[in-house]
Amino acid sequence: MKRYDNPKKGTWVELTKRPDIDAEELMPLVKEVFEQVEKQGDSALIKYTRLFDHKEIRDVIVDPKDIAEADQNVSNELKKAIDTAITNIKRFHASQLTGSIVIETTAGLECWRVQRGIEKVGIYVPGGEAPLFSTVLMLAIPAKLAGCKEVILCTPPNEIGTVDNAILYAAHKYCRFSKKV
């Protein structure tokens, strides 16, 4: 990641320009990755982490010891902020939950809406050089409140090939960890 401190105003447009990506050119690679992951499973994920993220990882599942260590490696100030965010996000999304709603649209014709969570949901949390632990909370909390039984979290490794401590802490506070899906 490049860092720019106080860039000249004339460079702002260029610095904030998003990269141009031709989706059509990218699709064969995406297809290959999906096929290899389907055939080779975790070993393909490890291979592509090395290729795309330039990081060596041993396993795609977080070791429970790393989760416990993350709790020790996150400052109390950040823990308090995460806990406050959990409370606020839960309160906001809980207000959206409703029971069944039945509406008689025409005499004798009733329509209804029922909310049901899906069994599993996968969430992607930006990690690596710019970990966004808040994404864990903003995606996992509504999923769990909606009744999703399993939330599967994926995130790229940081510079030392592990998951960011704040991401692990936030996930541990709100998600249940399991060894394999």
N, CA, C and O of each residue as an XYZ file, in Angstrom:
724
protein
N       0.846     -1.162      0.000
C       0.000      0.000      0.000
C       0.896      1.231      0.000
O       1.865      1.315      0.755
N       0.561      2.166     -0.846
C       1.291      3.429     -0.877
C       0.589      4.421      0.027
O      -0.637      4.421      0.135
N       1.368      5.260      0.669
C       0.811      6.278      1.561
C       1.217      7.644      1.045
O       2.371      7.873      0.685
N       0.256      8.541      1.016
C       0.513      9.906      0.565
C       0.122     10.857      1.681
O      -1.025     10.860      2.128
N       1.066     11.657      2.126
C       0.800     12.663      3.150
C       0.723     14.033      2.478
O       1.670     14.475      1.827
N      -0.413     14.690      2.647
C      -0.619     16.036      2.117
C      -0.271     16.160      0.639
O       0.556     16.993      0.270
N      -0.887     15.346     -0.212
C      -0.579     15.465     -1.647
C      -1.102     16.789     -2.199
O      -2.061     17.359     -1.678
N      -0.466     17.260     -3.246
C      -0.894     18.508     -3.881
C      -2.282     18.312     -4.480
O      -2.604     17.238     -4.989
N      -3.098     19.359     -4.413
C      -4.474     19.293     -4.882
C      -4.563     18.825     -6.333
O      -5.508     18.127     -6.700
N      -3.609     19.195     -7.142
C      -3.606     18.810     -8.544
C      -3.462     17.306     -8.759
O      -3.732     16.816     -9.856
N      -3.040     16.561     -7.731
C      -2.863     15.108     -7.866
C      -4.048     14.319     -7.313
O      -4.082     13.097     -7.453
N      -5.014     14.982     -6.691
C      -6.113     14.285     -6.018
C      -6.917     13.394     -6.951
O      -7.221     12.254     -6.600
N      -7.268     13.887     -8.129
C      -8.086     13.098     -9.061
C      -7.352     11.819     -9.440
O      -7.937     10.736     -9.426
N      -6.092     11.941     -9.772
C      -5.313     10.758    -10.170
C      -5.145      9.788     -8.999
O      -5.251      8.575     -9.183
N      -4.886     10.305     -7.811
C      -4.676      9.446     -6.647
C      -5.942      8.703     -6.224
O      -5.859      7.601     -5.681
N      -7.109      9.294     -6.467
C      -8.359      8.661     -6.036
C      -9.052      7.878     -7.146
O     -10.135      7.330     -6.940
N      -8.436      7.827     -8.304
C      -9.006      7.110     -9.446
C      -8.968      5.605     -9.170
O      -7.945      5.059     -8.755
N     -10.101      4.953     -9.410
C     -10.165      3.502     -9.251
C      -9.504      2.837    -10.449
O      -9.555      3.361    -11.562
N      -8.882      1.682    -10.224
C      -8.253      0.998    -11.352
C      -9.302      0.510    -12.342
O     -10.399      0.107    -11.956
N      -8.952      0.551    -13.614
C      -9.831      0.026    -14.653
C      -9.596     -1.476    -14.765
O      -8.476     -1.926    -15.010
N     -10.662     -2.238    -14.583
C     -10.562     -3.688    -14.687
C     -11.576     -4.144    -15.721
O     -12.762     -3.829    -15.629
N     -11.096     -4.880    -16.696
C     -11.983     -5.428    -17.720
C     -12.496     -6.767    -17.205
O     -11.759     -7.753    -17.180
N     -13.766     -6.799    -16.793
C     -14.356     -8.013    -16.224
C     -14.298     -9.180    -17.200
O     -14.110    -10.324    -16.785
N     -14.457     -8.908    -18.477
C     -14.412     -9.983    -19.483
C     -13.048    -10.657    -19.503
O     -12.956    -11.878    -19.630
N     -11.986     -9.863    -19.378
C     -10.637    -10.430    -19.353
C     -10.394    -11.232    -18.083
O      -9.644    -12.209    -18.093
N     -11.014    -10.828    -17.012
C     -10.813    -11.458    -15.714
C     -11.573    -12.774    -15.558
O     -11.158    -13.634    -14.781
N     -12.667    -12.943    -16.277
C     -13.540    -14.106    -16.100
C     -12.856    -15.462    -16.294
O     -13.137    -16.373    -15.515
N     -11.976    -15.652    -17.282
C     -11.313    -16.962    -17.396
C     -10.494    -17.309    -16.147
O     -10.468    -18.463    -15.721
N      -9.829    -16.311    -15.564
C      -9.062    -16.550    -14.347
C      -9.986    -16.894    -13.185
O      -9.712    -17.819    -12.420
N     -11.076    -16.151    -13.055
C     -12.042    -16.418    -11.985
C     -12.590    -17.828    -12.123
O     -12.706    -18.553    -11.135
N     -12.924    -18.214    -13.333
C     -13.449    -19.560    -13.589
C     -12.416    -20.622    -13.200
O     -12.751    -21.625    -12.570
N     -11.177    -20.393    -13.578
C     -10.103    -21.338    -13.230
C      -9.955    -21.473    -11.717
O      -9.827    -22.583    -11.200
N      -9.972    -20.351    -11.011
C      -9.847    -20.390     -9.548
C     -10.987    -21.201     -8.944
O     -10.750    -22.067     -8.101
N     -12.215    -20.933     -9.363
C     -13.359    -21.684     -8.837
C     -13.229    -23.180     -9.122
O     -13.502    -24.005     -8.250
N     -12.818    -23.524    -10.330
C     -12.663    -24.940    -10.688
C     -11.594    -25.613     -9.842
O     -11.781    -26.733     -9.366
N     -10.467    -24.922     -9.658
C      -9.380    -25.499     -8.870
C      -9.765    -25.651     -7.398
O      -9.414    -26.647     -6.765
N     -10.479    -24.676     -6.856
C     -10.927    -24.773     -5.460
C     -11.916    -25.922     -5.317
O     -11.893    -26.649     -4.325
N     -12.793    -26.083     -6.320
C     -13.748    -27.189     -6.270
C     -13.034    -28.541     -6.318
O     -13.426    -29.473     -5.617
N     -11.994    -28.651     -7.138
C     -11.262    -29.917     -7.286
C     -10.287    -30.173     -6.140
O     -10.206    -31.287     -5.621
N      -9.546    -29.133     -5.750
C      -8.439    -29.315     -4.809
C      -8.726    -28.817     -3.394
O      -7.938    -29.068     -2.482
N      -9.835    -28.122     -3.200
C     -10.206    -27.662     -1.864
C      -9.200    -26.704     -1.254
O      -8.726    -25.772     -1.904
N      -8.885    -26.954      0.006
C      -8.012    -26.056      0.769
C      -6.641    -25.877      0.145
O      -6.068    -24.790      0.229
N      -6.100    -26.912     -0.476
C      -4.762    -26.774     -1.077
C      -4.770    -25.725     -2.186
O      -3.781    -25.015     -2.371
N      -5.871    -25.620     -2.922
C      -5.975    -24.571     -3.946
C      -6.056    -23.195     -3.295
O      -5.462    -22.236     -3.789
N      -6.783    -23.096     -2.196
C      -6.866    -21.808     -1.495
C      -5.486    -21.369     -1.001
O      -5.140    -20.190     -1.077
N      -4.711    -22.312     -0.501
C      -3.354    -22.006     -0.031
C      -2.489    -21.560     -1.207
O      -1.721    -20.605     -1.094
N      -2.619    -22.262     -2.342
C      -1.857    -21.911     -3.550
C      -2.223    -20.507     -4.030
O      -1.340    -19.716     -4.359
N      -3.527    -20.191     -4.072
C      -3.944    -18.877     -4.566
C      -3.637    -17.766     -3.572
O      -3.439    -16.621     -3.981
N      -3.592    -18.068     -2.295
C      -3.155    -17.071     -1.311
C      -1.701    -16.705     -1.580
O      -1.330    -15.533     -1.515
N      -0.882    -17.701     -1.881
C       0.523    -17.454     -2.212
C       0.624    -16.627     -3.500
O       1.414    -15.687     -3.574
N      -0.175    -16.978     -4.508
C      -0.109    -16.318     -5.808
C      -0.632    -14.882     -5.769
O       0.026    -13.971     -6.270
N      -1.811    -14.676     -5.178
C      -2.447    -13.361     -5.219
C      -2.080    -12.457     -4.044
O      -1.909    -11.251     -4.222
N      -1.960    -13.026     -2.855
C      -1.670    -12.224     -1.658
C      -0.191    -12.216     -1.308
O       0.248    -11.431     -0.466
N       0.584    -13.094     -1.956
C       2.025    -13.211     -1.706
C       2.322    -13.537     -0.244
O       3.267    -13.016      0.347
N       1.480    -14.422      0.329
C       1.637    -14.843      1.723
C       1.605    -16.363      1.803
O       0.871    -17.030      1.074
N       2.410    -16.883      2.696
C       2.422    -18.320      2.955
C       1.529    -18.607      4.156
O       1.714    -18.032      5.229
N       0.564    -19.496      3.969
C      -0.272    -19.927      5.083
C      -0.233    -21.442      5.158
O      -0.044    -22.116      4.145
N      -0.414    -21.983      6.366
C      -0.389    -23.438      6.568
C      -1.775    -24.043      6.410
O      -1.926    -25.175      5.951
N      -2.771    -23.282      6.794
C      -4.131    -23.803      6.855
C      -5.092    -22.659      6.555
O      -4.755    -21.492      6.753
N      -6.273    -22.989      6.083
C      -7.272    -21.953      5.810
C      -8.214    -21.746      6.987
O      -9.063    -20.855      6.958
N      -8.067    -22.556      8.009
C      -8.877    -22.437      9.219
C      -8.026    -21.776     10.306
O      -6.867    -22.142     10.500
N      -8.595    -20.817     11.003
C      -7.874    -20.124     12.073
C      -7.703    -21.068     13.258
O      -8.652    -21.722     13.692
N      -6.497    -21.126     13.763
C      -6.186    -21.951     14.932
C      -6.831    -21.313     16.171
O      -6.700    -20.105     16.369
N      -7.525    -22.101     17.011
C      -8.140    -21.543     18.226
C      -7.144    -20.791     19.115
O      -7.527    -19.853     19.814
N      -5.886    -21.191     19.094
C      -4.851    -20.503     19.870
C      -4.672    -19.070     19.364
O      -4.436    -18.156     20.153
N      -4.785    -18.876     18.047
C      -4.679    -17.526     17.482
C      -5.853    -16.652     17.911
O      -5.697    -15.448     18.113
N      -7.022    -17.258     18.047
C      -8.205    -16.522     18.499
C      -8.002    -16.058     19.943
O      -8.298    -14.914     20.286
N      -7.496    -16.958     20.779
C      -7.232    -16.610     22.182
C      -6.160    -15.524     22.281
O      -6.278    -14.608     23.095
N      -5.120    -15.624     21.459
C      -4.053    -14.621     21.473
C      -4.553    -13.259     20.980
O      -4.093    -12.217     21.448
N      -5.483    -13.273     20.047
C      -6.014    -12.010     19.522
C      -6.631    -11.191     20.637
O      -6.498     -9.967     20.662
N      -7.306    -11.860     21.560
C      -7.917    -11.164     22.688
C      -6.868    -10.410     23.499
O      -7.133     -9.327     24.022
N      -5.681    -10.992     23.597
C      -4.600    -10.354     24.354
C      -3.910     -9.242     23.559
O      -3.299     -8.344     24.138
N      -4.014     -9.311     22.234
C      -3.290     -8.379     21.376
C      -4.120     -7.196     20.886
O      -3.631     -6.370     20.115
N      -5.358     -7.112     21.324
C      -6.206     -5.975     20.968
C      -6.303     -5.077     22.200
O      -6.562     -5.554     23.305
N      -6.096     -3.784     22.004
C      -6.109     -2.859     23.145
C      -7.489     -2.830     23.794
O      -8.502     -3.074     23.139
N      -7.512     -2.533     25.073
C      -8.781     -2.418     25.794
C      -9.659     -1.325     25.198
O     -10.883     -1.450     25.179
N      -9.037     -0.259     24.714
C      -9.787      0.831     24.094
C     -10.515      0.333     22.833
O     -11.683      0.657     22.617
N      -9.816     -0.453     22.009
C     -10.439     -0.976     20.797
C     -11.506     -2.015     21.146
O     -12.557     -2.059     20.508
N     -11.245     -2.847     22.149
C     -12.251     -3.826     22.582
C     -13.538     -3.119     23.009
O     -14.641     -3.541     22.661
N     -13.375     -2.047     23.762
C     -14.554     -1.299     24.225
C     -15.308     -0.713     23.037
O     -16.539     -0.730     23.014
N     -14.577     -0.196     22.049
C     -15.215      0.377     20.859
C     -15.959     -0.711     20.076
O     -17.065     -0.476     19.590
N     -15.359     -1.894     19.952
C     -16.006     -2.998     19.246
C     -17.262     -3.432     20.002
O     -18.307     -3.660     19.393
N     -17.161     -3.543     21.306
C     -18.320     -3.937     22.114
C     -19.459     -2.918     21.995
O     -20.628     -3.296     21.920
N     -19.118     -1.642     21.978
C     -20.131     -0.601     21.803
C     -20.772     -0.710     20.422
O     -21.988     -0.583     20.279
N     -19.943     -0.945     19.411
C     -20.469     -1.101     18.047
C     -21.409     -2.295     17.967
O     -22.448     -2.217     17.311
N     -21.064     -3.391     18.617
C     -21.933     -4.579     18.617
C     -23.307     -4.211     19.182
O     -24.335     -4.546     18.593
N     -23.318     -3.533     20.308
C     -24.576     -3.133     20.936
C     -25.402     -2.252     20.003
O     -26.605     -2.462     19.847
N     -24.755     -1.272     19.387
C     -25.471     -0.345     18.510
C     -25.975     -1.024     17.237
O     -27.106     -0.783     16.814
N     -25.164     -1.848     16.639
C     -25.552     -2.534     15.399
C     -26.678     -3.522     15.684
O     -27.618     -3.633     14.897
N     -26.591     -4.233     16.794
C     -27.668     -5.162     17.165
C     -28.974     -4.403     17.371
O     -30.023     -4.835     16.893
N     -28.920     -3.294     18.065
C     -30.118     -2.507     18.334
C     -30.749     -2.035     17.021
O     -31.963     -2.132     16.842
N     -29.934     -1.534     16.122
C     -30.449     -1.040     14.844
C     -31.102     -2.162     14.044
O     -32.235     -2.017     13.586
N     -30.399     -3.274     13.874
C     -30.929     -4.353     13.037
C     -32.071     -5.109     13.713
O     -32.955     -5.622     13.027
N     -32.069     -5.188     15.025
C     -33.180     -5.839     15.721
C     -34.478     -5.067     15.492
O     -35.558     -5.657     15.479
N     -34.376     -3.764     15.312
C     -35.582     -2.958     15.078
C     -36.218     -3.269     13.726
O     -37.384     -2.941     13.504
N     -35.475     -3.891     12.830
C     -36.001     -4.232     11.508
C     -36.728     -5.573     11.497
O     -37.425     -5.903     10.537
N     -36.559     -6.341     12.569
C     -37.215     -7.645     12.623
C     -38.702     -7.459     12.876
O     -39.099     -6.691     13.753
N     -39.502     -8.148     12.123
C     -40.945     -8.115     12.328
C     -41.450     -9.543     12.283
O     -40.810    -10.427     11.714
N     -42.572     -9.749     12.873
C     -43.217    -11.052     12.749
C     -43.843    -11.145     11.370
O     -43.556    -10.333     10.491
N     -44.683    -12.120     11.192
C     -45.402    -12.235      9.926
C     -46.305    -11.021      9.755
O     -46.928    -10.550     10.706
N     -46.360    -10.535      8.544
C     -47.234     -9.416      8.230
C     -48.260     -9.923      7.221
O     -47.907    -10.440      6.162
N     -49.524     -9.767      7.568
C     -50.604    -10.201      6.691
C     -51.383     -8.963      6.257
O     -51.789     -8.140      7.077
N     -51.578     -8.858      4.951
C     -52.304     -7.710      4.402
C     -53.404     -8.250      3.488
O     -53.154     -9.077      2.612
N     -54.618     -7.769      3.710
C     -55.721     -8.138      2.825
C     -55.720     -7.125      1.684
O     -56.106     -5.969      1.862
N     -55.275     -7.579      0.501
C     -55.150     -6.673     -0.638
C     -56.475     -6.471     -1.358
O     -56.727     -5.411     -1.930
N     -57.298     -7.473     -1.325
C     -58.642     -7.438     -1.911
C     -59.524     -8.243     -0.960
O     -59.033     -9.134     -0.267
N     -60.776     -7.948     -0.922
C     -61.671     -8.674     -0.009
C     -61.477    -10.185     -0.177
O     -61.697    -10.747     -1.249
N     -61.063    -10.812      0.912
C     -60.880    -12.259      0.913
C     -59.524    -12.735      0.414
O     -59.241    -13.932      0.468
N     -58.679    -11.831     -0.070
C     -57.351    -12.210     -0.569
C     -56.295    -11.634      0.349
O     -56.125    -10.418      0.438
N     -55.583    -12.526      1.033
C     -54.547    -12.089      1.958
C     -53.172    -12.426      1.407
O     -52.939    -13.524      0.903
N     -52.287    -11.483      1.508
C     -50.876    -11.675      1.159
C     -50.080    -11.532      2.448
O     -50.480    -10.804      3.357
N     -48.969    -12.219      2.522
C     -48.174    -12.127      3.747
C     -46.693    -12.133      3.439
O     -46.234    -12.554      2.377
N     -45.983    -11.646      4.418
C     -44.523    -11.629      4.357
C     -44.012    -12.281      5.637
O     -44.456    -11.962      6.740
N     -43.073    -13.197      5.462
C     -42.453    -13.869      6.592
C     -40.946    -13.765      6.415
O     -40.434    -14.007      5.323
N     -40.238    -13.409      7.467
C     -38.776    -13.340      7.405
C     -38.203    -14.657      7.911
O     -38.570    -15.140      8.983
N     -37.298    -15.229      7.125
C     -36.596    -16.447      7.526
C     -35.135    -16.304      7.144
O     -34.808    -15.933      6.016
N     -34.274    -16.598      8.079
C     -32.847    -16.567      7.776
C     -32.460    -17.780      6.963
O     -33.052    -18.850      7.106
N     -31.461    -17.611      6.107
C     -30.953    -18.751      5.362
C     -30.004    -19.539      6.259
O     -29.485    -19.000      7.236
N     -29.775    -20.809      5.934
C     -28.952    -21.680      6.782
C     -27.530    -21.161      6.957
O     -27.046    -21.009      8.078
N     -26.865    -20.890      5.829
C     -25.468    -20.467      5.868
C     -25.311    -19.189      5.073
O     -26.003    -18.964      4.080
N     -24.393    -18.360      5.523
C     -24.056    -17.157      4.777
C     -22.535    -17.006      4.831
O     -21.913    -17.233      5.869
N     -21.959    -16.628      3.718
C     -20.525    -16.365      3.660
C     -20.295    -14.871      3.627
O     -20.958    -14.149      2.883
N     -19.356    -14.407      4.432
C     -19.039    -12.980      4.428
C     -17.551    -12.806      4.132
O     -16.712    -13.577      4.597
N     -17.254    -11.792      3.359
C     -15.865    -11.458      3.051
C     -15.502    -10.205      3.833
O     -16.202     -9.194      3.778
N     -14.403    -10.291      4.559
C     -13.936     -9.167      5.361
C     -12.589     -8.719      4.812
O     -11.625     -9.484      4.850
N     -12.502     -7.485      4.298
C     -11.205     -7.012      3.829
C     -10.166     -7.114      4.936
O     -10.416     -6.717      6.074
N      -9.027     -7.635      4.603
C      -7.949     -7.814      5.582
C      -6.646     -7.355      4.954
O      -6.574     -6.288      4.344
N      -5.630     -8.169      5.113
C      -4.344     -7.823      4.517
C      -3.817     -6.527      5.076
O      -3.676     -6.372      6.289
N      -3.522     -5.579      4.174
C      -2.938     -4.301      4.590
C      -3.962     -3.323      5.144
O      -3.597     -2.360      5.818
N      -5.244     -3.560      4.866
C      -6.293     -2.636      5.312
C      -7.435     -3.419      5.950
O      -8.523     -3.506      5.382
N      -7.189     -3.992      7.137
C      -8.240     -4.805      7.764
C      -9.427     -3.963      8.213
O      -9.264     -2.915      8.839
N     -10.627     -4.441      7.880
C     -11.841     -3.725      8.249
C     -12.672     -4.598      9.186
O     -13.641     -5.233      8.769
N     -12.277     -4.618     10.458
C     -12.988     -5.446     11.435
C     -14.454     -5.050     11.546
O     -15.293     -5.875     11.908
N     -14.771     -3.790     11.237
C     -16.166     -3.348     11.314
C     -17.041     -4.134     10.340
O     -18.234     -4.303     10.589
N     -16.474     -4.610      9.249
C     -17.235     -5.392      8.278
C     -17.744     -6.686      8.911
O     -18.833     -7.152      8.575
N     -16.967     -7.266      9.820
C     -17.419     -8.459     10.537
C     -18.756     -8.158     11.204
O     -19.720     -8.909     11.059
N     -18.797     -7.058     11.930
C     -19.992     -6.704     12.695
C     -21.147     -6.309     11.783
O     -22.285     -6.718     12.013
N     -20.867     -5.518     10.751
C     -21.925     -5.013      9.876
C     -22.565     -6.126      9.045
O     -23.703     -5.982      8.598
N     -21.847     -7.240      8.832
C     -22.406     -8.345      8.057
C     -22.869     -9.509      8.941
O     -23.922    -10.094      8.689
N     -22.101     -9.840      9.955
C     -22.440    -11.000     10.783
C     -23.629    -10.733     11.701
O     -24.470    -11.614     11.882
N     -23.716     -9.563     12.272
C     -24.801     -9.287     13.219
C     -26.168     -9.373     12.537
O     -27.046    -10.065     13.055
N     -26.394     -8.699     11.392
C     -27.705     -8.852     10.746
C     -27.990    -10.302     10.343
O     -29.129    -10.761     10.436
N     -26.961    -11.018      9.898
C     -27.165    -12.418      9.497
C     -27.618    -13.259     10.683
O     -28.560    -14.043     10.572
N     -26.952    -13.096     11.805
C     -27.314    -13.880     12.998
C     -28.703    -13.478     13.503
O     -29.503    -14.343     13.862
N     -28.993    -12.184     13.533
C     -30.313    -11.735     13.975
C     -31.418    -12.257     13.061
O     -32.529    -12.528     13.519
N     -31.117    -12.399     11.775
C     -32.109    -12.894     10.817
C     -32.332    -14.395     10.944
O     -33.253    -14.946     10.343
N     -31.480    -15.054     11.733
C     -31.659    -16.481     11.959
C     -30.699    -17.388     11.213
O     -30.882    -18.606     11.212
N     -29.680    -16.826     10.578
C     -28.686    -17.670      9.914
C     -27.985    -18.516     10.967
O     -27.500    -18.001     11.975
N     -27.938    -19.814     10.719
C     -27.331    -20.717     11.699
C     -25.812    -20.720     11.618
O     -25.133    -20.972     12.614
N     -25.275    -20.438     10.428
C     -23.836    -20.502     10.267
C     -23.349    -19.320      9.432
O     -23.851    -19.070      8.336
N     -22.367    -18.598      9.965
C     -21.741    -17.494      9.254
C     -20.302    -17.899      8.979
O     -19.535    -18.165      9.904
N     -19.945    -17.941      7.710
C     -18.596    -18.346      7.314
C     -17.847    -17.086      6.904
O     -18.253    -16.383      5.979
N     -16.765    -16.810      7.592
C     -16.004    -15.586      7.386
C     -14.727    -15.907      6.622
O     -13.989    -16.821      6.989
N     -14.472    -15.157      5.566
C     -13.239    -15.280      4.799
C     -12.544    -13.930      4.793
O     -13.183    -12.888      4.644
N     -11.232    -13.961      4.956
C     -10.446    -12.738      4.949
C      -9.025    -13.075      4.514
O      -8.518    -14.145      4.850
N      -8.379    -12.186      3.776
C      -6.990    -12.459      3.390
C      -6.046    -12.258      4.564
O      -6.367    -11.546      5.516
N      -4.878    -12.890      4.491
C      -3.914    -12.756      5.586
C      -3.229    -11.394      5.589
O      -3.176    -10.696      4.577
N      -2.708    -11.043      6.757
C      -1.948     -9.799      6.881
C      -0.502    -10.030      6.419
O      -0.185    -11.059      5.823
N       0.355     -9.066      6.702
C       1.742     -9.137      6.216
C       2.536    -10.317      6.764
O       3.529    -10.715      6.154
N       2.131    -10.885      7.890
C       2.859    -12.044      8.432
C       2.118    -13.359      8.189
O       2.488    -14.398      8.737
N       1.070    -13.304      7.364
C       0.373    -14.518      6.976
C      -0.686    -14.997      7.953
O      -1.099    -16.155      7.901
N      -1.132    -14.112      8.851
C      -2.169    -14.490      9.808
C      -3.373    -13.555      9.645
O      -3.336    -12.610      8.856
N      -4.420    -13.828     10.391
C      -5.598    -12.971     10.359
C      -5.399    -11.841     11.360
O      -4.895    -12.058     12.462
N      -5.792    -10.647     10.972
C      -5.671     -9.472     11.828
C      -6.342     -9.707     13.181
O      -7.438    -10.263     13.246
N      -5.684     -9.282     14.258
C      -6.202     -9.494     15.616
C      -7.565     -8.849     15.845
O      -8.421     -9.443     16.500
N      -7.781     -7.654     15.321
C      -9.075     -6.988     15.532
C     -10.188     -7.734     14.801
O     -11.309     -7.814     15.303
N      -9.894     -8.277     13.626
C     -10.890     -9.087     12.913
C     -11.218    -10.328     13.730
O     -12.388    -10.681     13.881
N     -10.198    -10.991     14.255
C     -10.432    -12.181     15.082
C     -11.230    -11.843     16.335
O     -12.147    -12.577     16.704
N     -10.891    -10.744     16.985
C     -11.604    -10.353     18.201
C     -13.073    -10.086     17.887
O     -13.960    -10.589     18.577
N     -13.331     -9.292     16.841
C     -14.712     -8.968     16.480
C     -15.479    -10.234     16.113
O     -16.628    -10.405     16.518
N     -14.849    -11.120     15.350
C     -15.509    -12.369     14.966
C     -15.773    -13.242     16.178
O     -16.837    -13.851     16.286
N     -14.822    -13.307     17.084
C     -14.987    -14.137     18.282
C     -16.093    -13.593     19.180
O     -16.796    -14.359     19.839
N     -16.245    -12.281     19.203
C     -17.294    -11.685     20.032
C     -18.674    -11.980     19.463
O     -19.651    -12.036     20.209
N     -18.764    -12.171     18.148
C     -20.099    -12.332     17.605
C     -20.337    -13.586     16.767
O     -21.488    -13.931     16.499
N     -19.301    -14.259     16.358
C     -19.481    -15.461     15.522
C     -19.014    -16.686     16.307
O     -18.169    -16.590     17.198
N     -19.568    -17.803     15.965
C     -19.140    -19.056     16.564
C     -18.107    -19.664     15.620
O     -18.332    -19.726     14.411
N     -16.986    -20.108     16.159
C     -15.955    -20.724     15.338
C     -16.150    -22.227     15.299
O     -16.505    -22.847     16.302
N     -15.918    -22.801     14.142
C     -15.895    -24.250     14.033
C     -14.688    -24.625     13.198
O     -14.188    -23.816     12.417
N     -14.223    -25.848     13.361
C     -13.011    -26.263     12.681
C     -13.215    -26.405     11.179
O     -12.396    -25.909     10.405
N     -14.258    -27.052     10.755
C     -14.518    -27.257      9.327
C     -15.979    -27.020      9.018
O     -16.848    -27.254      9.859
N     -16.248    -26.560      7.820
C     -17.624    -26.327      7.393
C     -18.069    -27.533      6.593
O     -19.205    -27.575      6.120
